[in-house]
Amino acid sequence: LASEFGDPALSRTAMGLHHALHVQEQVLYQQAVVLSGLTRGLLVTAEVRSLVESNVKLGYIAGQFAALATPDQLGSYWSFFNGPDIEAQRKMLATALLHPTSDAPATGNTGNSNSARPKPLPIAAADWSRATGAVSKSLDGVVQGLQNDLRNTANRLRDETSDRAGAASAILFASLILAGTIGFVVGRYLLRSLNAL
């Protein structure tokens, strides 16, 4: 839909908003996957794989956003998407990705029950929820800023279009008056000539 907009500023902001919402969606997806693993104590290999894929998508989408965003929008993005909670979320996600999974092959002495199953994820569910909630809230600020930019750009374009339409209407009205006046003058001149004849 955004590609149909005629104005580049409007289409770029709309696409940037789409990318920011997509980043937020991936963050919330990662939150759900890790919380699911934390309830069991460990992630399974399929969950780790989906988290890796989600991280790849995040990197790609962030690159697309950076390519489309204006310097002001990028500055807003980095001002919101920064802080200790954001860094904590990244570290916990890296820990979850590197930690052994519950369905990984057991290592060490198979007779020892302690070595058969890896230790639970060293992440507290409350810390993970707080950190990912902070990331999502930060992205809310980015999304809100882009929505405001989109609204302002649309209002500016509407006003410019309205002004152009008003000017075109005034010119058309003046042309009609001028044509009517010329027609009236020419008509009176012809009638006078015909009366003289």
C-alpha positions, 0 to 999 in steps of 0.5 A, a space after each residue: 500500500 505504501 508503494 502506491 503513495 505518490 510522495 516519496 516522503 510519505 511512502 518512505 515514512 509509511 515503509 519505515 513504520 511498517 519496518 518498525 512494527 515488524 521489528 516489534 513483532 519479532 521482539 514479542 515473538 522472541 519474548 514468547 519463545 524464550 518464556 515458553 522455554 523458561 517454563 520448561 527450564 530449557 529451550 528445544 532445538 527448534 525454538 533455538 532455530 526459530 530464535 536465530 531466524 528471528 534475529 536474522 529477520 531483525 537484522 534485515 528489517 533494521 537495515 531496511 529501516 535505516 536505509 529508508 529513515 530520515 536522519 531525524 527518524 534514525 535519531 529518534 530510533 536510537 534515542 528510544 532503542 537504547 539503555 540498560 534494559 535493551 542491552 540486558 535483553 540482548 545478553 539474555 537472548 544470546 545466553 538462550 541461543 548458546 545454552 544447550 537445549 533439552 533435546 541435545 545429545 547428552 555429553 559425558 558419562 551416560 550413567 550419571 543422571 546429572 550429566 544427562 540433562 543440561 542445567 536450566 537456562 540461567 535467566 529469570 523469567 521476570 528479568 526476561 519479561 521486564 527487558 523485552 517489555 522495555 524493548 517493546 515499549 521503546 519501539 512503541 515510542 519509535 512507532 508513535 513518532 513515525 505515525 506522527 511523521 506520517 500524519 504530519 506529512 499527509 496533512 501537509 500534502 492535503 493542505 498543498 493539494 487543497 491550496 493548488 486546487 483553490 488556486 486552479 479554481 480561482 484561475 478557472 473562475 477568472 478565466 470564465 469571467 474574462 471570457 464572458 466579458 470578452 464575449 459581452 464586449 464583442 457581442 455588443 460591438 457586433 450588435 452595434 455594427 448590425 444596428 448601423 447596417 
